[in-house]
Amino acid sequence: MAGIYIHIPFCKKACTYCDFHFTTSLKYAEEMTDAICKELILKKNRITEQVGSIYFGGGTPSVLSSPYL
């Protein structure tokens, strides 16, 4: 069973220990989420097995408003 990881690079604050790509600005949230959706469409045929989980991580996905998620 496959899993999908979606990196959401938006955070409320910068943590000194974090090694992930992130930003504390939501200025480009719409553009970033549009790009993520386009990438999912482009790569949809790469996974040939059933998807068992989708993980949102990297930053703080909850900073995005529901239309972006």
mmCIF file of the N, C-alpha and C atoms, coordinates in Angstrom:
data_MODEL
# 
_entry.id   MODEL 
# 
loop_
_atom_site.group_PDB 
_atom_site.id 
_atom_site.type_symbol 
_atom_site.label_atom_id 
_atom_site.label_alt_id 
_atom_site.label_comp_id 
_atom_site.label_asym_id 
_atom_site.label_entity_id 
_atom_site.label_seq_id 
_atom_site.pdbx_PDB_ins_code 
_atom_site.Cartn_x 
_atom_site.Cartn_y 
_atom_site.Cartn_z 
_atom_site.occupancy 
_atom_site.B_iso_or_equiv 
_atom_site.pdbx_formal_charge 
_atom_site.auth_seq_id 
_atom_site.auth_comp_id 
_atom_site.auth_asym_id 
_atom_site.auth_atom_id 
_atom_site.pdbx_PDB_model_num 
ATOM 1   N N  . MET A 1 1  ? 0.850  -1.175 0.000   1.00 0.00 ? 1  MET A N  1 
ATOM 2   C CA . MET A 1 1  ? 0.000  0.000  0.000   1.00 0.00 ? 1  MET A CA 1 
ATOM 3   C C  . MET A 1 1  ? 0.896  1.238  0.000   1.00 0.00 ? 1  MET A C  1 
ATOM 4   N N  . ALA A 1 2  ? 0.576  2.197  -0.833  1.00 0.00 ? 2  ALA A N  1 
ATOM 5   C CA . ALA A 1 2  ? 1.394  3.403  -0.991  1.00 0.00 ? 2  ALA A CA 1 
ATOM 6   C C  . ALA A 1 2  ? 0.936  4.504  -0.040  1.00 0.00 ? 2  ALA A C  1 
ATOM 7   N N  . GLY A 1 3  ? 1.820  5.434  0.193   1.00 0.00 ? 3  GLY A N  1 
ATOM 8   C CA . GLY A 1 3  ? 1.517  6.636  0.951   1.00 0.00 ? 3  GLY A CA 1 
ATOM 9   C C  . GLY A 1 3  ? 1.996  7.849  0.182   1.00 0.00 ? 3  GLY A C  1 
ATOM 10  N N  . ILE A 1 4  ? 1.352  8.957  0.400   1.00 0.00 ? 4  ILE A N  1 
ATOM 11  C CA . ILE A 1 4  ? 1.727  10.204 -0.265  1.00 0.00 ? 4  ILE A CA 1 
ATOM 12  C C  . ILE A 1 4  ? 2.077  11.235 0.804   1.00 0.00 ? 4  ILE A C  1 
ATOM 13  N N  . TYR A 1 5  ? 3.217  11.886 0.617   1.00 0.00 ? 5  TYR A N  1 
ATOM 14  C CA . TYR A 1 5  ? 3.637  12.969 1.510   1.00 0.00 ? 5  TYR A CA 1 
ATOM 15  C C  . TYR A 1 5  ? 3.531  14.279 0.744   1.00 0.00 ? 5  TYR A C  1 
ATOM 16  N N  . ILE A 1 6  ? 2.832  15.256 1.314   1.00 0.00 ? 6  ILE A N  1 
ATOM 17  C CA . ILE A 1 6  ? 2.689  16.573 0.706   1.00 0.00 ? 6  ILE A CA 1 
ATOM 18  C C  . ILE A 1 6  ? 3.327  17.593 1.641   1.00 0.00 ? 6  ILE A C  1 
ATOM 19  N N  . HIS A 1 7  ? 4.390  18.210 1.143   1.00 0.00 ? 7  HIS A N  1 
ATOM 20  C CA . HIS A 1 7  ? 5.139  19.180 1.954   1.00 0.00 ? 7  HIS A CA 1 
ATOM 21  C C  . HIS A 1 7  ? 4.428  20.534 1.916   1.00 0.00 ? 7  HIS A C  1 
ATOM 22  N N  . ILE A 1 8  ? 4.002  20.991 3.066   1.00 0.00 ? 8  ILE A N  1 
ATOM 23  C CA . ILE A 1 8  ? 3.374  22.304 3.209   1.00 0.00 ? 8  ILE A CA 1 
ATOM 24  C C  . ILE A 1 8  ? 4.395  23.211 3.906   1.00 0.00 ? 8  ILE A C  1 
ATOM 25  N N  . PRO A 1 9  ? 4.986  24.172 3.182   1.00 0.00 ? 9  PRO A N  1 
ATOM 26  C CA . PRO A 1 9  ? 6.121  24.931 3.725   1.00 0.00 ? 9  PRO A CA 1 
ATOM 27  C C  . PRO A 1 9  ? 5.749  26.167 4.544   1.00 0.00 ? 9  PRO A C  1 
ATOM 28  N N  . PHE A 1 10 ? 4.529  26.249 5.021   1.00 0.00 ? 10 PHE A N  1 
ATOM 29  C CA . PHE A 1 10 ? 4.100  27.449 5.751   1.00 0.00 ? 10 PHE A CA 1 
ATOM 30  C C  . PHE A 1 10 ? 4.075  27.180 7.248   1.00 0.00 ? 10 PHE A C  1 
ATOM 31  N N  . CYS A 1 11 ? 4.637  28.115 8.005   1.00 0.00 ? 11 CYS A N  1 
ATOM 32  C CA . CYS A 1 11 ? 4.721  27.980 9.459   1.00 0.00 ? 11 CYS A CA 1 
ATOM 33  C C  . CYS A 1 11 ? 4.275  29.273 10.132  1.00 0.00 ? 11 CYS A C  1 
ATOM 34  N N  . LYS A 1 12 ? 3.819  29.137 11.368  1.00 0.00 ? 12 LYS A N  1 
ATOM 35  C CA . LYS A 1 12 ? 3.475  30.329 12.149  1.00 0.00 ? 12 LYS A CA 1 
ATOM 36  C C  . LYS A 1 12 ? 4.731  31.082 12.573  1.00 0.00 ? 12 LYS A C  1 
ATOM 37  N N  . LYS A 1 13 ? 5.778  30.318 12.904  1.00 0.00 ? 13 LYS A N  1 
ATOM 38  C CA . LYS A 1 13 ? 7.035  30.939 13.328  1.00 0.00 ? 13 LYS A CA 1 
ATOM 39  C C  . LYS A 1 13 ? 8.197  30.064 12.891  1.00 0.00 ? 13 LYS A C  1 
ATOM 40  N N  . ALA A 1 14 ? 9.366  30.644 12.846  1.00 0.00 ? 14 ALA A N  1 
ATOM 41  C CA . ALA A 1 14 ? 10.577 29.906 12.475  1.00 0.00 ? 14 ALA A CA 1 
ATOM 42  C C  . ALA A 1 14 ? 11.148 29.215 13.707  1.00 0.00 ? 14 ALA A C  1 
ATOM 43  N N  . CYS A 1 15 ? 11.345 27.923 13.618  1.00 0.00 ? 15 CYS A N  1 
ATOM 44  C CA . CYS A 1 15 ? 11.963 27.168 14.708  1.00 0.00 ? 15 CYS A CA 1 
ATOM 45  C C  . CYS A 1 15 ? 13.453 27.040 14.410  1.00 0.00 ? 15 CYS A C  1 
ATOM 46  N N  . THR A 1 16 ? 14.281 27.236 15.392  1.00 0.00 ? 16 THR A N  1 
ATOM 47  C CA . THR A 1 16 ? 15.726 27.238 15.183  1.00 0.00 ? 16 THR A CA 1 
ATOM 48  C C  . THR A 1 16 ? 16.272 25.866 14.808  1.00 0.00 ? 16 THR A C  1 
ATOM 49  N N  . TYR A 1 17 ? 15.564 24.794 15.135  1.00 0.00 ? 17 TYR A N  1 
ATOM 50  C CA . TYR A 1 17 ? 16.043 23.443 14.880  1.00 0.00 ? 17 TYR A CA 1 
ATOM 51  C C  . TYR A 1 17 ? 15.580 22.866 13.542  1.00 0.00 ? 17 TYR A C  1 
ATOM 52  N N  . CYS A 1 18 ? 14.730 23.563 12.830  1.00 0.00 ? 18 CYS A N  1 
ATOM 53  C CA . CYS A 1 18 ? 14.096 23.015 11.629  1.00 0.00 ? 18 CYS A CA 1 
ATOM 54  C C  . CYS A 1 18 ? 15.035 23.041 10.416  1.00 0.00 ? 18 CYS A C  1 
ATOM 55  N N  . ASP A 1 19 ? 15.108 21.892 9.719   1.00 0.00 ? 19 ASP A N  1 
ATOM 56  C CA . ASP A 1 19 ? 15.916 21.786 8.506   1.00 0.00 ? 19 ASP A CA 1 
ATOM 57  C C  . ASP A 1 19 ? 15.065 21.762 7.234   1.00 0.00 ? 19 ASP A C  1 
ATOM 58  N N  . PHE A 1 20 ? 13.751 21.856 7.376   1.00 0.00 ? 20 PHE A N  1 
ATOM 59  C CA . PHE A 1 20 ? 12.857 21.836 6.221   1.00 0.00 ? 20 PHE A CA 1 
ATOM 60  C C  . PHE A 1 20 ? 12.805 23.202 5.557   1.00 0.00 ? 20 PHE A C  1 
ATOM 61  N N  . HIS A 1 21 ? 12.464 23.202 4.276   1.00 0.00 ? 21 HIS A N  1 
ATOM 62  C CA . HIS A 1 21 ? 12.185 24.463 3.587   1.00 0.00 ? 21 HIS A CA 1 
ATOM 63  C C  . HIS A 1 21 ? 10.866 24.994 4.139   1.00 0.00 ? 21 HIS A C  1 
ATOM 64  N N  . PHE A 1 22 ? 10.841 26.255 4.560   1.00 0.00 ? 22 PHE A N  1 
ATOM 65  C CA . PHE A 1 22 ? 9.613  26.829 5.101   1.00 0.00 ? 22 PHE A CA 1 
ATOM 66  C C  . PHE A 1 22 ? 9.626  28.337 4.926   1.00 0.00 ? 22 PHE A C  1 
ATOM 67  N N  . THR A 1 23 ? 8.464  28.930 5.143   1.00 0.00 ? 23 THR A N  1 
ATOM 68  C CA . THR A 1 23 ? 8.323  30.376 5.179   1.00 0.00 ? 23 THR A CA 1 
ATOM 69  C C  . THR A 1 23 ? 7.258  30.724 6.206   1.00 0.00 ? 23 THR A C  1 
ATOM 70  N N  . THR A 1 24 ? 7.381  31.882 6.810   1.00 0.00 ? 24 THR A N  1 
ATOM 71  C CA . THR A 1 24 ? 6.363  32.343 7.754   1.00 0.00 ? 24 THR A CA 1 
ATOM 72  C C  . THR A 1 24 ? 5.389  33.311 7.077   1.00 0.00 ? 24 THR A C  1 
ATOM 73  N N  . SER A 1 25 ? 5.554  33.519 5.792   1.00 0.00 ? 25 SER A N  1 
ATOM 74  C CA . SER A 1 25 ? 4.676  34.395 5.028   1.00 0.00 ? 25 SER A CA 1 
ATOM 75  C C  . SER A 1 25 ? 3.695  33.560 4.207   1.00 0.00 ? 25 SER A C  1 
ATOM 76  N N  . LEU A 1 26 ? 2.440  33.939 4.228   1.00 0.00 ? 26 LEU A N  1 
ATOM 77  C CA . LEU A 1 26 ? 1.430  33.257 3.418   1.00 0.00 ? 26 LEU A CA 1 
ATOM 78  C C  . LEU A 1 26 ? 1.194  33.976 2.092   1.00 0.00 ? 26 LEU A C  1 
ATOM 79  N N  . LYS A 1 27 ? 2.103  34.865 1.737   1.00 0.00 ? 27 LYS A N  1 
ATOM 80  C CA . LYS A 1 27 ? 1.949  35.683 0.532   1.00 0.00 ? 27 LYS A CA 1 
ATOM 81  C C  . LYS A 1 27 ? 1.717  34.834 -0.723  1.00 0.00 ? 27 LYS A C  1 
ATOM 82  N N  . TYR A 1 28 ? 2.405  33.714 -0.834  1.00 0.00 ? 28 TYR A N  1 
ATOM 83  C CA . TYR A 1 28 ? 2.303  32.873 -2.024  1.00 0.00 ? 28 TYR A CA 1 
ATOM 84  C C  . TYR A 1 28 ? 1.570  31.558 -1.756  1.00 0.00 ? 28 TYR A C  1 
ATOM 85  N N  . ALA A 1 29 ? 0.693  31.541 -0.783  1.00 0.00 ? 29 ALA A N  1 
ATOM 86  C CA . ALA A 1 29 ? -0.029 30.310 -0.430  1.00 0.00 ? 29 ALA A CA 1 
ATOM 87  C C  . ALA A 1 29 ? -0.862 29.802 -1.597  1.00 0.00 ? 29 ALA A C  1 
ATOM 88  N N  . GLU A 1 30 ? -1.553 30.678 -2.282  1.00 0.00 ? 30 GLU A N  1 
ATOM 89  C CA . GLU A 1 30 ? -2.390 30.250 -3.400  1.00 0.00 ? 30 GLU A CA 1 
ATOM 90  C C  . GLU A 1 30 ? -1.542 29.661 -4.532  1.00 0.00 ? 30 GLU A C  1 
ATOM 91  N N  . GLU A 1 31 ? -0.454 30.343 -4.864  1.00 0.00 ? 31 GLU A N  1 
ATOM 92  C CA . GLU A 1 31 ? 0.417  29.849 -5.926  1.00 0.00 ? 31 GLU A CA 1 
ATOM 93  C C  . GLU A 1 31 ? 1.040  28.501 -5.558  1.00 0.00 ? 31 GLU A C  1 
ATOM 94  N N  . MET A 1 32 ? 1.447  28.359 -4.304  1.00 0.00 ? 32 MET A N  1 
ATOM 95  C CA . MET A 1 32 ? 2.073  27.114 -3.862  1.00 0.00 ? 32 MET A CA 1 
ATOM 96  C C  . MET A 1 32 ? 1.069  25.965 -3.882  1.00 0.00 ? 32 MET A C  1 
ATOM 97  N N  . THR A 1 33 ? -0.124 26.187 -3.385  1.00 0.00 ? 33 THR A N  1 
ATOM 98  C CA . THR A 1 33 ? -1.112 25.110 -3.381  1.00 0.00 ? 33 THR A CA 1 
ATOM 99  C C  . THR A 1 33 ? -1.546 24.762 -4.809  1.00 0.00 ? 33 THR A C  1 
ATOM 100 N N  . ASP A 1 34 ? -1.622 25.750 -5.682  1.00 0.00 ? 34 ASP A N  1 
ATOM 101 C CA . ASP A 1 34 ? -1.913 25.465 -7.097  1.00 0.00 ? 34 ASP A CA 1 
ATOM 102 C C  . ASP A 1 34 ? -0.819 24.594 -7.708  1.00 0.00 ? 34 ASP A C  1 
ATOM 103 N N  . ALA A 1 35 ? 0.438  24.906 -7.393  1.00 0.00 ? 35 ALA A N  1 
ATOM 104 C CA . ALA A 1 35 ? 1.571  24.128 -7.915  1.00 0.00 ? 35 ALA A CA 1 
ATOM 105 C C  . ALA A 1 35 ? 1.552  22.701 -7.376  1.00 0.00 ? 35 ALA A C  1 
ATOM 106 N N  . ILE A 1 36 ? 1.218  22.529 -6.116  1.00 0.00 ? 36 ILE A N  1 
ATOM 107 C CA . ILE A 1 36 ? 1.131  21.183 -5.528  1.00 0.00 ? 36 ILE A CA 1 
ATOM 108 C C  . ILE A 1 36 ? 0.048  20.383 -6.237  1.00 0.00 ? 36 ILE A C  1 
ATOM 109 N N  . CYS A 1 37 ? -1.094 20.995 -6.490  1.00 0.00 ? 37 CYS A N  1 
ATOM 110 C CA . CYS A 1 37 ? -2.193 20.304 -7.190  1.00 0.00 ? 37 CYS A CA 1 
ATOM 111 C C  . CYS A 1 37 ? -1.782 19.924 -8.610  1.00 0.00 ? 37 CYS A C  1 
ATOM 112 N N  . LYS A 1 38 ? -1.094 20.811 -9.300  1.00 0.00 ? 38 LYS A N  1 
ATOM 113 C CA . LYS A 1 38 ? -0.624 20.505 -10.656 1.00 0.00 ? 38 LYS A CA 1 
ATOM 114 C C  . LYS A 1 38 ? 0.362  19.344 -10.640 1.00 0.00 ? 38 LYS A C  1 
ATOM 115 N N  . GLU A 1 39 ? 1.253  19.325 -9.651  1.00 0.00 ? 39 GLU A N  1 
ATOM 116 C CA . GLU A 1 39 ? 2.222  18.229 -9.553  1.00 0.00 ? 39 GLU A CA 1 
ATOM 117 C C  . GLU A 1 39 ? 1.521  16.903 -9.286  1.00 0.00 ? 39 GLU A C  1 
ATOM 118 N N  . LEU A 1 40 ? 0.505  16.912 -8.435  1.00 0.00 ? 40 LEU A N  1 
ATOM 119 C CA . LEU A 1 40 ? -0.249 15.683 -8.175  1.00 0.00 ? 40 LEU A CA 1 
ATOM 120 C C  . LEU A 1 40 ? -0.884 15.145 -9.458  1.00 0.00 ? 40 LEU A C  1 
ATOM 121 N N  . ILE A 1 41 ? -1.430 16.035 -10.267 1.00 0.00 ? 41 ILE A N  1 
ATOM 122 C CA . ILE A 1 41 ? -2.041 15.630 -11.530 1.00 0.00 ? 41 ILE A CA 1 
ATOM 123 C C  . ILE A 1 41 ? -0.981 15.071 -12.482 1.00 0.00 ? 41 ILE A C  1 
ATOM 124 N N  . LEU A 1 42 ? 0.167  15.742 -12.564 1.00 0.00 ? 42 LEU A N  1 
ATOM 125 C CA . LEU A 1 42 ? 1.234  15.289 -13.459 1.00 0.00 ? 42 LEU A CA 1 
ATOM 126 C C  . LEU A 1 42 ? 1.796  13.916 -13.071 1.00 0.00 ? 42 LEU A C  1 
ATOM 127 N N  . LYS A 1 43 ? 1.800  13.632 -11.773 1.00 0.00 ? 43 LYS A N  1 
ATOM 128 C CA . LYS A 1 43 ? 2.425  12.396 -11.291 1.00 0.00 ? 43 LYS A CA 1 
ATOM 129 C C  . LYS A 1 43 ? 1.424  11.327 -10.864 1.00 0.00 ? 43 LYS A C  1 
ATOM 130 N N  . LYS A 1 44 ? 0.157  11.507 -11.195 1.00 0.00 ? 44 LYS A N  1 
ATOM 131 C CA . LYS A 1 44 ? -0.878 10.591 -10.709 1.00 0.00 ? 44 LYS A CA 1 
ATOM 132 C C  . LYS A 1 44 ? -0.689 9.151  -11.170 1.00 0.00 ? 44 LYS A C  1 
ATOM 133 N N  . ASN A 1 45 ? -0.027 8.925  -12.277 1.00 0.00 ? 45 ASN A N  1 
ATOM 134 C CA . ASN A 1 45 ? 0.151  7.567  -12.786 1.00 0.00 ? 45 ASN A CA 1 
ATOM 135 C C  . ASN A 1 45 ? 1.397  6.874  -12.251 1.00 0.00 ? 45 ASN A C  1 
ATOM 136 N N  . ARG A 1 46 ? 2.166  7.542  -11.433 1.00 0.00 ? 46 ARG A N  1 
ATOM 137 C CA . ARG A 1 46 ? 3.391  6.928  -10.881 1.00 0.00 ? 46 ARG A CA 1 
ATOM 138 C C  . ARG A 1 46 ? 3.089  5.903  -9.797  1.00 0.00 ? 46 ARG A C  1 
ATOM 139 N N  . ILE A 1 47 ? 1.976  6.076  -9.117  1.00 0.00 ? 47 ILE A N  1 
ATOM 140 C CA . ILE A 1 47 ? 1.598  5.132  -8.061  1.00 0.00 ? 47 ILE A CA 1 
ATOM 141 C C  . ILE A 1 47 ? 0.589  4.162  -8.657  1.00 0.00 ? 47 ILE A C  1 
ATOM 142 N N  . THR A 1 48 ? 0.970  2.903  -8.686  1.00 0.00 ? 48 THR A N  1 
ATOM 143 C CA . THR A 1 48 ? 0.098  1.901  -9.290  1.00 0.00 ? 48 THR A CA 1 
ATOM 144 C C  . THR A 1 48 ? -0.660 1.080  -8.246  1.00 0.00 ? 48 THR A C  1 
ATOM 145 N N  . GLU A 1 49 ? -0.313 1.267  -6.990  1.00 0.00 ? 49 GLU A N  1 
ATOM 146 C CA . GLU A 1 49 ? -1.009 0.527  -5.937  1.00 0.00 ? 49 GLU A CA 1 
ATOM 147 C C  . GLU A 1 49 ? -1.959 1.461  -5.178  1.00 0.00 ? 49 GLU A C  1 
ATOM 148 N N  . GLN A 1 50 ? -2.785 0.878  -4.350  1.00 0.00 ? 50 GLN A N  1 
ATOM 149 C CA . GLN A 1 50 ? -3.748 1.651  -3.577  1.00 0.00 ? 50 GLN A CA 1 
ATOM 150 C C  . GLN A 1 50 ? -3.035 2.580  -2.599  1.00 0.00 ? 50 GLN A C  1 
ATOM 151 N N  . VAL A 1 51 ? -3.521 3.814  -2.483  1.00 0.00 ? 51 VAL A N  1 
ATOM 152 C CA . VAL A 1 51 ? -2.966 4.781  -1.537  1.00 0.00 ? 51 VAL A CA 1 
ATOM 153 C C  . VAL A 1 51 ? -3.651 4.571  -0.182  1.00 0.00 ? 51 VAL A C  1 
ATOM 154 N N  . GLY A 1 52 ? -2.846 4.269  0.823   1.00 0.00 ? 52 GLY A N  1 
ATOM 155 C CA . GLY A 1 52 ? -3.379 3.997  2.154   1.00 0.00 ? 52 GLY A CA 1 
ATOM 156 C C  . GLY A 1 52 ? -3.372 5.207  3.073   1.00 0.00 ? 52 GLY A C  1 
ATOM 157 N N  . SER A 1 53 ? -2.496 6.176  2.773   1.00 0.00 ? 53 SER A N  1 
ATOM 158 C CA . SER A 1 53 ? -2.441 7.366  3.624   1.00 0.00 ? 53 SER A CA 1 
ATOM 159 C C  . SER A 1 53 ? -1.892 8.547  2.845   1.00 0.00 ? 53 SER A C  1 
ATOM 160 N N  . ILE A 1 54 ? -2.341 9.713  3.259   1.00 0.00 ? 54 ILE A N  1 
ATOM 161 C CA . ILE A 1 54 ? -1.824 10.972 2.732   1.00 0.00 ? 54 ILE A CA 1 
ATOM 162 C C  . ILE A 1 54 ? -1.372 11.779 3.936   1.00 0.00 ? 54 ILE A C  1 
ATOM 163 N N  . TYR A 1 55 ? -0.096 12.152 3.935   1.00 0.00 ? 55 TYR A N  1 
ATOM 164 C CA . TYR A 1 55 ? 0.491  12.865 5.063   1.00 0.00 ? 55 TYR A CA 1 
ATOM 165 C C  . TYR A 1 55 ? 0.820  14.289 4.640   1.00 0.00 ? 55 TYR A C  1 
ATOM 166 N N  . PHE A 1 56 ? 0.306  15.249 5.391   1.00 0.00 ? 56 PHE A N  1 
ATOM 167 C CA . PHE A 1 56 ? 0.635  16.657 5.183   1.00 0.00 ? 56 PHE A CA 1 
ATOM 168 C C  . PHE A 1 56 ? 1.649  17.044 6.240   1.00 0.00 ? 56 PHE A C  1 
ATOM 169 N N  . GLY A 1 57 ? 2.803  17.528 5.825   1.00 0.00 ? 57 GLY A N  1 
ATOM 170 C CA . GLY A 1 57 ? 3.829  17.867 6.790   1.00 0.00 ? 57 GLY A CA 1 
ATOM 171 C C  . GLY A 1 57 ? 4.775  18.912 6.275   1.00 0.00 ? 57 GLY A C  1 
ATOM 172 N N  . GLY A 1 58 ? 5.886  19.051 6.983   1.00 0.00 ? 58 GLY A N  1 
ATOM 173 C CA . GLY A 1 58 ? 6.926  19.983 6.589   1.00 0.00 ? 58 GLY A CA 1 
ATOM 174 C C  . GLY A 1 58 ? 6.888  21.266 7.373   1.00 0.00 ? 58 GLY A C  1 
ATOM 175 N N  . GLY A 1 59 ? 5.745  21.840 7.472   1.00 0.00 ? 59 GLY A N  1 
ATOM 176 C CA . GLY A 1 59 ? 5.564  23.091 8.195   1.00 0.00 ? 59 GLY A CA 1 
ATOM 177 C C  . GLY A 1 59 ? 4.402  22.920 9.147   1.00 0.00 ? 59 GLY A C  1 
ATOM 178 N N  . THR A 1 60 ? 3.478  23.850 9.090   1.00 0.00 ? 60 THR A N  1 
ATOM 179 C CA . THR A 1 60 ? 2.278  23.788 9.913   1.00 0.00 ? 60 THR A CA 1 
ATOM 180 C C  . THR A 1 60 ? 1.084  23.896 8.963   1.00 0.00 ? 60 THR A C  1 
ATOM 181 N N  . PRO A 1 61 ? 0.630  22.778 8.392   1.00 0.00 ? 61 PRO A N  1 
ATOM 182 C CA . PRO A 1 61 ? -0.448 22.833 7.416   1.00 0.00 ? 61 PRO A CA 1 
ATOM 183 C C  . PRO A 1 61 ? -1.695 23.549 7.913   1.00 0.00 ? 61 PRO A C  1 
ATOM 184 N N  . SER A 1 62 ? -1.914 23.544 9.214   1.00 0.00 ? 62 SER A N  1 
ATOM 185 C CA . SER A 1 62 ? -3.115 24.179 9.760   1.00 0.00 ? 62 SER A CA 1 
ATOM 186 C C  . SER A 1 62 ? -3.120 25.698 9.633   1.00 0.00 ? 62 SER A C  1 
ATOM 187 N N  . VAL A 1 63 ? -2.006 26.303 9.227   1.00 0.00 ? 63 VAL A N  1 
ATOM 188 C CA . VAL A 1 63 ? -2.020 27.760 9.002   1.00 0.00 ? 63 VAL A CA 1 
ATOM 189 C C  . VAL A 1 63 ? -2.733 28.115 7.703   1.00 0.00 ? 63 VAL A C  1 
ATOM 190 N N  . LEU A 1 64 ? -2.899 27.130 6.807   1.00 0.00 ? 64 LEU A N  1 
ATOM 191 C CA . LEU A 1 64 ? -3.621 27.375 5.578   1.00 0.00 ? 64 LEU A CA 1 
ATOM 192 C C  . LEU A 1 64 ? -5.120 27.372 5.831   1.00 0.00 ? 64 LEU A C  1 
ATOM 193 N N  . SER A 1 65 ? -5.840 28.206 5.130   1.00 0.00 ? 65 SER A N  1 
ATOM 194 C CA . SER A 1 65 ? -7.300 28.189 5.254   1.00 0.00 ? 65 SER A CA 1 
ATOM 195 C C  . SER A 1 65 ? -7.839 26.977 4.510   1.00 0.00 ? 65 SER A C  1 
ATOM 196 N N  . SER A 1 66 ? -9.039 26.564 4.851   1.00 0.00 ? 66 SER A N  1 
ATOM 197 C CA . SER A 1 66 ? -9.599 25.325 4.310   1.00 0.00 ? 66 SER A CA 1 
ATOM 198 C C  . SER A 1 66 ? -9.674 25.268 2.776   1.00 0.00 ? 66 SER A C  1 
ATOM 199 N N  . PRO A 1 67 ? -9.931 26.368 2.052   1.00 0.00 ? 67 PRO A N  1 
ATOM 200 C CA . PRO A 1 67 ? -9.948 26.238 0.587   1.00 0.00 ? 67 PRO A CA 1 
ATOM 201 C C  . PRO A 1 67 ? -8.604 25.784 0.011   1.00 0.00 ? 67 PRO A C  1 
ATOM 202 N N  . TYR A 1 68 ? -7.509 26.146 0.654   1.00 0.00 ? 68 TYR A N  1 
ATOM 203 C CA . TYR A 1 68 ? -6.189 25.734 0.166   1.00 0.00 ? 68 TYR A CA 1 
ATOM 204 C C  . TYR A 1 68 ? -5.906 24.275 0.457   1.00 0.00 ? 68 TYR A C  1 
ATOM 205 N N  . LEU A 1 69 ? -6.440 23.769 1.557   1.00 0.00 ? 69 LEU A N  1 
ATOM 206 C CA . LEU A 1 69 ? -6.244 22.350 1.881   1.00 0.00 ? 69 LEU A CA 1 
ATOM 207 C C  . LEU A 1 69 ? -7.144 21.505 1.033   1.00 0.00 ? 69 LEU A C  1 
# 
